[in-house]
């Protein structure tokens, strides 16, 4: 499952560089199209299911899942990136706490600063699916954290009439304020009717045709630009002309 997980984090003296994702991010797709075709929603979210289940099986929660952090590679497969807020060793009962993530994608238990577990990623996943289908967030990010939490706990998102029954049912189970009942952590999301067309074995082994293949642009389309390193973050060390490429990375695969 490592082919759908990338890291893009700058911490102290470590700088991890992602491979180039010519399909850009889901956020850029949403900005351009408003809402995505159902074929893309099913495929991309199914790959995200595989990625999240892999992370959670290793005791890792992402805590900042959003369309900006879901990239699309040259073959049309998704890549989850930016693990700067991820937490390790989160298994079993909820055993982490603290406000983390991006406004609009935080689960209610995060907003309430309760203890939480991997269910927070499934809430963010539901928000992303809703945004892919509608071009907007299910809950407003305006006002205080208290106002946002109150809206989540008391209001139902506006589900457009064009949504299928399967999507409506799945979204309602993902955007479940009670984290102990939220699908993903509770029940087998792969068996939900929304994914009835997905062969999970073929998906995991990249045998399914992707709904969109951006390809790799010509080398002439690339250009260099300076990376703005913060002297505060790098403890004053001079990173001029710094570059590093994993010698085992074959970008053409």
SULDAJO-V439037 format. One record per helix or strand. SS is the DSSP state (h for helix, s for strand). FROM is the first residue (numbers start at 0). TO is the last residue. If there is no record, write none. Layout:
SS_FROM_TO / SS_FROM_TO
This chain:
h_1_3 / s_4_4 / s_9_10 / s_13_14 / s_24_24 / h_25_32 / h_37_56 / s_60_60 / h_66_68 / s_69_71 / s_77_79 / s_86_86 / s_95_95 / h_107_110 / s_115_115 / h_118_133 / h_144_153 / h_164_173 / s_182_182 / s_185_185 / h_188_190 / h_192_194 / h_199_203 / h_218_220
